[in-house]
Amino acid sequence: MDGDIIVETVSLTKHFRGFTALREVNLRVRARTIHAMIGPNGAGKTTCFNLITKFLPPSDGRILFKGRDITGANPADIARMGMIRSFQISAVFPHLTVLENVRIALQRARDDSFHFWKSERSLAELNGRAMALLDDVGLADLADLYAVELPYGRKRALEIATTLALEPEMLLLDEPTSGMGREDIKRISDLIRRVAADRTVLMVEHNLSVVADLSDTITVLARGEVLAEGPYAEVSRDVAVIEAYMGTGAGTYHA
């Protein structure tokens, strides 16, 4: 495997009771880039994401992370190796404050669960790092709010902050701008760009404007197979890609 390839899949395949959701997908993600997976509904994007992050076992093929075969690993294994995933549905503790959510993630990063039983005062040493992370995602002024009080876009920013607290080398984002208004989309897009300055980002994303703006490389899936791959300017002009989108009613696809 090339030295700058951080994740590679080799003939990755997934069957569900006779239905092939993914067929012999060969994906190569370069380190310190933003790589997007796109495709019509049912293309296999989520299945591929779940296989890479080990929430599903493959039917065939291999997955390598930093040259190491992780095909038989579990999600906790790869998290410890530096591959951390966020989910399409925001996953934060709603009745803890914004600061407390990040502090919990920092405790996990230290692999010291005993901190959960310590006093508030003993956890104060984590506040500085937690506030720095909140500042990075634009939430420092909301640190004392309960997570349930945050607008949707800010909850996604909080989730990214808790993910960053685990110090990932590679961040996997599942529909990071889903359900957001224009202002929140811009805020999260700017955040992803900053995050990618010193780490790798692999994301599944439906918003093609976000994909065009952020991505170094795009992999297009259709019917469980790779249809095209390359920079946005190249992929967006691929006849097969345009037909795949238009064939599912995605008339808003633009080059």
C-alpha positions as CSV (number, residue, x, y, z in Angstrom):
1,M,0.0,0.0,0.0
2,D,1.3,3.5,-0.9
3,G,2.7,5.4,2.1
4,D,0.2,8.2,1.7
5,I,-2.9,5.9,1.5
6,I,-4.5,5.8,5.0
7,V,-7.5,3.6,4.1
8,E,-7.8,1.1,1.4
9,T,-10.6,-1.4,0.6
10,V,-9.8,-4.4,-1.7
11,S,-12.8,-6.0,-3.5
12,L,-15.1,-5.1,-0.6
13,T,-18.4,-6.9,-1.0
14,K,-21.5,-7.2,1.1
15,H,-24.5,-9.5,0.5
16,F,-27.8,-9.3,2.4
17,R,-29.9,-12.5,2.0
18,G,-29.2,-12.7,-1.7
19,F,-29.1,-9.0,-2.4
20,T,-25.7,-7.5,-3.1
21,A,-25.5,-4.1,-1.5
22,L,-21.8,-3.6,-2.4
23,R,-19.8,-5.4,-5.0
24,E,-15.9,-5.5,-5.2
25,V,-15.4,-1.9,-4.2
26,N,-11.7,-0.7,-4.3
27,L,-11.4,2.5,-2.4
28,R,-8.2,4.4,-1.6
29,V,-8.2,7.4,0.7
30,R,-5.1,9.6,0.8
31,A,-3.9,10.9,4.2
32,R,-4.7,14.5,5.1
33,T,-7.3,14.9,2.3
34,I,-11.1,15.3,2.3
35,H,-12.6,12.3,0.4
36,A,-16.3,12.2,-0.3
37,M,-18.6,9.3,-1.2
38,I,-21.7,10.2,-3.1
39,G,-24.3,8.5,-5.1
40,P,-28.1,8.1,-5.6
41,N,-30.2,6.6,-2.9
42,G,-29.5,2.9,-2.5
43,A,-26.1,3.2,-4.1
44,G,-24.3,1.5,-1.2
45,K,-22.8,4.5,0.5
46,T,-24.0,3.8,4.0
47,T,-23.2,0.1,3.6
48,C,-19.6,0.9,2.6
49,F,-19.3,3.4,5.5
50,N,-20.6,0.7,7.9
51,L,-18.1,-1.8,6.6
52,I,-15.1,0.5,6.8
53,T,-16.0,1.5,10.4
54,K,-16.7,-2.2,11.3
55,F,-20.4,-1.8,12.2
56,L,-21.0,-4.5,9.5
57,P,-18.8,-7.5,8.6
58,P,-18.0,-7.8,4.9
59,S,-19.0,-10.8,2.9
60,D,-15.8,-10.7,1.0
61,G,-12.8,-8.4,0.5
62,R,-10.4,-6.7,2.9
63,I,-10.0,-3.3,4.7
64,L,-6.7,-1.8,5.5
65,F,-6.0,1.1,7.8
66,K,-2.4,2.6,7.7
67,G,-1.3,-0.6,6.0
68,R,-2.8,-2.9,8.7
69,D,-5.5,-5.4,7.9
70,I,-8.6,-4.4,10.0
71,T,-11.1,-6.7,8.3
72,G,-11.7,-8.7,11.4
73,A,-11.5,-5.8,13.9
74,N,-14.4,-4.3,15.8
75,P,-15.4,-0.6,16.1
76,A,-13.5,-0.2,19.4
77,D,-10.3,-1.6,17.9
78,I,-10.2,0.9,15.1
79,A,-11.2,3.8,17.3
80,R,-8.2,3.1,19.4
81,M,-6.1,3.0,16.2
82,G,-7.3,6.6,15.4
83,M,-10.3,6.1,13.1
84,I,-13.4,7.8,14.7
85,R,-16.9,8.1,13.2
86,S,-19.8,10.4,13.7
87,F,-23.3,9.5,12.7
88,Q,-26.1,11.1,10.7
89,I,-28.3,11.4,13.8
90,S,-26.6,13.6,16.3
91,A,-25.3,11.5,19.2
92,V,-24.7,13.7,22.2
93,F,-25.9,13.6,25.8
94,P,-28.9,15.9,25.7
95,H,-29.2,16.5,29.5
96,L,-25.6,17.3,30.0
97,T,-24.1,20.7,29.3
98,V,-22.1,21.4,26.1
99,L,-18.9,21.5,28.2
100,E,-19.8,18.3,30.0
101,N,-20.3,16.5,26.7
102,V,-16.8,17.4,25.5
103,R,-15.3,16.6,28.9
104,I,-16.7,13.1,28.8
105,A,-15.1,12.6,25.5
106,L,-11.8,13.8,26.9
107,Q,-12.0,11.4,29.7
108,R,-12.5,8.6,27.2
109,A,-9.5,9.8,25.2
110,R,-7.4,9.5,28.4
111,D,-8.7,5.9,28.8
112,D,-9.4,6.7,32.5
113,S,-13.0,5.7,33.3
114,F,-12.4,6.2,37.0
115,H,-12.8,9.9,36.3
116,F,-16.5,9.3,36.1
117,W,-16.6,8.7,39.8
118,K,-14.5,11.7,40.8
119,S,-15.6,15.1,42.1
120,E,-16.4,18.1,39.9
121,R,-13.3,19.8,41.2
122,S,-11.0,17.0,40.2
123,L,-12.3,17.2,36.6
124,A,-11.5,20.9,36.3
125,E,-8.1,20.1,34.7
126,L,-10.0,19.0,31.6
127,N,-11.9,22.3,31.3
128,G,-9.1,24.1,29.5
129,R,-8.8,21.5,26.7
130,A,-12.6,21.2,26.5
131,M,-13.1,25.0,26.1
132,A,-10.4,25.0,23.4
133,L,-12.3,22.4,21.5
134,L,-15.5,24.3,21.9
135,D,-13.8,27.4,20.7
136,D,-12.6,25.5,17.6
137,V,-16.2,24.6,16.6
138,G,-17.7,28.0,17.6
139,L,-19.5,26.8,20.7
140,A,-17.4,28.4,23.5
141,D,-20.1,30.9,24.3
142,L,-22.7,28.1,24.7
143,A,-20.6,25.9,27.0
144,D,-23.1,26.1,29.9
145,L,-26.2,25.3,27.9
146,Y,-27.7,21.8,28.0
147,A,-27.1,20.0,24.7
148,V,-30.9,19.6,24.3
149,E,-31.2,23.4,24.1
150,L,-28.9,23.6,21.0
151,P,-30.3,24.2,17.5
152,Y,-29.7,21.2,15.2
153,G,-26.7,22.6,13.4
154,R,-25.0,23.4,16.7
155,K,-25.6,19.9,18.0
156,R,-23.7,18.6,15.0
157,A,-20.9,21.0,15.8
158,L,-20.9,19.6,19.4
159,E,-20.7,16.1,18.1
160,I,-17.7,17.0,15.9
161,A,-16.1,18.6,19.0
162,T,-16.6,15.4,21.0
163,T,-15.2,13.4,18.1
164,L,-12.1,15.6,18.0
165,A,-11.6,15.1,21.7
166,L,-10.7,11.5,20.9
167,E,-7.8,12.9,18.8
168,P,-8.6,11.0,15.6
169,E,-6.1,10.6,12.8
170,M,-9.0,9.9,10.5
171,L,-12.5,11.3,10.9
172,L,-15.5,9.7,9.2
173,L,-18.6,11.9,8.8
174,D,-22.0,10.5,7.9
175,E,-24.2,13.2,6.2
176,P,-22.6,16.1,8.3
177,T,-24.9,18.8,6.8
178,S,-28.1,16.8,6.6
179,G,-31.2,18.7,7.6
180,M,-29.4,22.0,8.0
181,G,-30.2,25.5,6.7
182,R,-27.7,27.6,4.7
183,E,-26.1,29.3,7.6
184,D,-25.4,26.1,9.5
185,I,-24.2,24.4,6.3
186,K,-21.6,27.1,5.8
187,R,-20.6,26.9,9.5
188,I,-20.1,23.1,9.4
189,S,-18.4,23.2,6.0
190,D,-15.9,25.7,7.4
191,L,-15.4,23.5,10.4
192,I,-14.7,20.4,8.3
193,R,-12.1,22.4,6.3
194,R,-10.3,23.4,9.4
195,V,-10.5,19.9,10.9
196,A,-8.9,18.5,7.7
197,A,-5.9,20.7,7.9
198,D,-4.0,18.0,9.9
199,R,-6.1,14.9,9.6
200,T,-8.0,12.8,7.0
201,V,-11.8,13.2,6.5
202,L,-13.9,10.6,4.7
203,M,-17.6,11.7,4.4
204,V,-20.8,10.5,3.0
205,E,-22.7,13.6,1.8
206,H,-25.8,14.4,-0.3
207,N,-25.2,18.1,-0.7
208,L,-23.3,18.4,-3.9
209,S,-22.4,22.0,-3.3
210,V,-20.7,21.0,0.0
211,V,-18.9,18.1,-1.8
212,A,-17.7,20.4,-4.6
213,D,-16.5,23.0,-2.2
214,L,-14.6,20.7,0.2
215,S,-13.5,17.5,-1.5
216,D,-10.1,16.7,-2.9
217,T,-11.4,13.3,-4.2
218,I,-14.9,12.0,-4.9
219,T,-16.0,8.4,-5.2
220,V,-19.4,7.9,-6.9
221,L,-21.3,4.7,-6.1
222,A,-24.2,3.4,-8.0
223,R,-26.0,0.0,-7.5
224,G,-23.2,-1.0,-5.1
225,E,-20.3,-0.4,-7.5
226,V,-17.8,2.4,-8.1
227,L,-19.1,4.4,-11.0
228,A,-16.4,7.1,-11.1
229,E,-13.7,8.6,-9.0
230,G,-11.6,11.8,-9.2
231,P,-11.8,15.5,-8.5
232,Y,-15.3,17.2,-8.7
233,A,-14.6,19.0,-12.0
234,E,-13.9,15.6,-13.6
235,V,-16.6,13.5,-11.9
236,S,-19.3,16.1,-12.4
237,R,-18.9,15.8,-16.2
238,D,-18.9,12.1,-16.3
239,V,-21.8,11.0,-18.5
240,A,-22.5,7.8,-16.4
241,V,-22.6,9.9,-13.2
242,I,-25.0,12.4,-14.7
243,E,-27.3,9.6,-16.0
244,A,-27.2,7.8,-12.6
245,Y,-28.4,11.0,-10.8
246,M,-30.9,12.0,-13.4
247,G,-32.2,8.4,-13.5
248,T,-33.2,8.7,-9.8
249,G,-34.9,12.1,-10.3
250,A,-31.9,14.1,-9.0
251,G,-32.5,16.9,-11.5
252,T,-30.6,19.3,-9.4
253,Y,-27.2,17.7,-10.2
254,H,-24.9,20.4,-11.6
255,A,-21.3,20.3,-12.8
